[in-house]
Structure formats: C-alpha cells, structure tokens
Amino acid sequence: MALKSTKKHKFVKAWMKEHVEDHYVKEANRLGYRSRAAFKLLELAERDHLLRPGLRVVDLGSSPGSWTQVLHEKLGPKAEIVAIDLLPMAPVRGVTFIQGDFREDDGLAAVEAALQGRKVDLVVSDLAPNLSGVEPADQARSVHLGELALEFALKWVQPGGDLVVKAFQGEGFQEFQRTMQGCFDKVYVRKPKASRDRSREVYLVAKGLRAAPG
C-alpha cells in the first residue's frame, strides 16, 4: 500500500508541476479564462470560421465556463447562448445556464424549453465521460456522448448550421465520424494545439448541416 501511495503522490506532484508551468494555463490566467480549454475553441473557431456575431448557440458540457466565455466574447450582445452541465457554473453575463444532466430527459427538456422552439446556428460539445480507467468502457461512453450531441444537433440546428464534438480516437470513432459525414457537408478531425500531445482527444468539426429530405 505504501508503494502504491508513493507512486500516486509522485504522479500528482508531476501533474501539478506540468499544470502550473503550462503555457495555456498561464495565458488563461492572464486573460481571465476559467480554463485552458478556451484556447481549443478559439483555435477551432478561427480555423473553421465557426463564430459570427449574433449566432444562437448551445454549449453542452459547459462547466467551468471557458467555452461559454469565448462564445459570449466572440458572438456579442445580440447572441443567444444556452449552456448546460451537471456541475455548477459561475454566471456568464447574457448566458442562460442550466445545471442538469443532458443525457436525461429532464436536462434535455430544460435546454429545449430555453430555446422556445427556435433553431440554433451552432452546437458545441466538450462533453467527456468520467473516466473509469477501463479503456473500452470509457471509449464507449465517449462515443455515446458524441451520439447524443449529434442527435440533439439534428433536431435543433438549422440547415447550414454547424456542430463541434469532443471525441477520443479509438473503437467506434471512425463509425461515428462516418455518421456525421452523412449529415453534414464537411467533417474535419481537429487536434488543437492546446490539447495535450499524449491525449487521444480530438474534435470533430461538422460544417453545413444538410436539410432533412422533404
């Protein structure tokens, strides 16, 4: 037990050292973003022309709120932003935040109620499962979250709109990518510079939702 505890302590200590010295952590602190994840969305948005003033956007898995901050900053005061997360999130001015579980009917209904029947231009999802350490199970949960985000987008994104989904490369990833390609004009696999090199994390950026037949 002592040996295991020592290894864990060394891992935590190494992680903290890396975190404190991380360029994106320092930049997030300097610019007032709540986490380094802000730079992932900033890079994706610039590369794939995702953000324009006045858009209506849903942010899935928003806490602690760095992506929500970027959306508010880039979309301006006329934008409509609805965010949801299981965890609490400090308010972002002009944003409707729902603390709830997007995977459950109640959480989904709360988001839909906030939209009041209005279609959206963009859905962004930084949802990730709580990792169990069992890779096949964690991968399956990740793909499932992506599928839920896609299902939501197909219902609420207007034709021509966009979707950004966090994903992890592994079993089921390519099948999910092909499903997205069947719904959007273009789907790109992106790994922002702010994503850690050792992580299997990527983002699927889907552009131009096709209108449903008929």
Helices and strands as residue ranges (DSSP letters): H 2-21, H 23-31, H 38-48, E 56-60, H 66-75, E 80-85, E 95-99, H 105-115, E 120-125, H 135-156, E 157-168, H 173-181, E 184-190, E 201-209
